[in-house]
Amino acid sequence: MKVEDKTTKLNKNGKKKKKRQKGNMQKRAAIGFFYASAVVLATVVLLHHNPLADQTTEVMKKVMACLLIVFTCAIFGIFYDRLTVLPKELYQNRRLIWKLAKNDFKKRYAGSYLGMLWAFVQPVVTVVMYWIVFDRVFNTRSQLVAGGIEVPYVLYLTAGLVPWFYFTEALSNGTMALLEYNYLVKKVVFKISILPIIKIIAATFIHVFFVCVLFVIAVAYGYYPSVYTLQIFYYSFCEFVLVLAISYVTCAVVVFFRDLQQIINIVLQIGMWATPILWDISVLTDQMKPLFKLNPMVYIVNGYRSAIYEQEWFFEHFYSSTYFWIFTVTLFCIGSLIFKRLKVHFADVL
């Protein structure tokens, strides 16, 4: 019996060792791939040259991009084990996430006479009010955009408001996810990391409807879908990842600091005017443009407009695309670490 016990123990130890070795190999491969991708990206950034742009600004963009790449690589290498937990949990619970997201969307308006129609009424009323004020009262029938193109102001406005509504709805709901589902947070076996993404997916259902409305308005003004229009899916994905990254920070902090929700509401009000939604970024001076473009929502809003009527590919805006993804990936890493660090205290506070 003792010999059998020793043999069993040796076999278990051997399996654990092999599993550990396999995990270490996967870790080294993942980190190596990430670093290799970072080197390639940094090389492309350094070699990219735009002779028409101000060279001092170009150098500043390259330095900032390289610093962000180095910072992201450092975070990924040091905190690899913690950073990979969150994506794994999201993937493993993907079916549950989808089911809960549909339930969340349905129950939000349960008991009201109009039901889910309320999800669409407020944004529609907002768009109509802006249209009445700017198109009818102030007679702003068209908007001059980059390249000297005149676009109907209603289309210009809607193309900016649709992604902004999605951002505000998803961020507000994602921030309150843990507080709203506090009864699930207290369950030991439940993966609470899936709660923010549930709220964001629920907001995506409404966003899909308004993208369809945007297409209808574009067609009504003679802007028909083209191959460039497919970029709507790319920019929607960009916004989804951005909101998810921010939400992991805000939903973790708001548990301990409830005033954060009110602060976010104020920031969103300011952000709407700091983002070129009602105005075009071309009105800014050359010195002010880089400062405003640090706002990642500028990339999203301009991207929606490019997909609808400007007919430009996202990779034509090289520095904007590079900055956005470096910023978003870095923010997601930071959000994952903050959420992982604080989640052990959620049940006690809630």
Buried (B, 14 or more C-beta within 10 A) or exposed (E): EEEEEEEEEEEEEEEEEEEEEEEEEEEEEBBEEBEEEBEEBBEEBEEBEEEEEEEEBBEEBBEBBBEBBEBBBEBBEEBBEBBBEBEEBBEEBEEEBEEBBBEBBEEBBEEEEEEBEEBBEEBEEEBEEBBEEBBEEEEBEBBEBEEEEEBBBBBBBBBBBBBBBBBBBBBBBBBBBBBBBBEBBEEEEBBBBBBBBBBBBBBBBBBEBBBEBBBEBBEEEEBEEEEBBEBBEBBBEBBBBBBBBBBBBBBBBBBEEEEBBEEBEEEBEEBBEBBBBBEBBEEBEEEEBBEEBEBBBBBBBBBBBBBBBBBBEBEEBBBBBBBBBBBBBBBBBBBBBBBBEBBEEBBEEB
